[in-house]
């Protein structure tokens, strides 16, 4: 049976966000627990959230996107309160994803490495009306999807508990110790 208000290929899932790189048609993927991120097929992307604290987190995981410096791979981390884990969509296009580095206060943007799949951070380019500048490698956009998100069980890695699971565990321990 099909729904009359949904077209072909539409899902019954609620929309969720993924990070899309328009010039390649690929999305940001996690390849290891705390390792670098890279571009890959969007149907392998996990669900991302952009928080009020300006962090990009994997939904229901304690992992956030972090910068390590110019030319270095962007990666996932568990300490999400420092300046290297705060991201902002900048430029007129709102497609440059920028973070400020604490050491020099300069801004770095997500960028695709010349290898075409690794994601690194570099100084933000093409923020002015320079017609000779090509910003496409630094364009990223959060888009909605309704495809079934991957579970990433294929990583065979330790899965960190969700925030809700940690909260339940802490609450239970506090209650048990007070008895």
Secondary structure, DSSP 8 states (H G I E B T S, - for coil): ---TTS-TT--SS--EEEEEETTTTEEEEE-SSSSBEEEE-GGG---EEE-TTS-EEETTSS-EEE--STTSB-EEES--SSGGG--EEESTTS-EEEEE-TTT--EEEEEE-TTSSBEEEEE----S--TT---GGGB-EEEEE-S-----GGG-------HHHHHHHHHHHHHHHH-
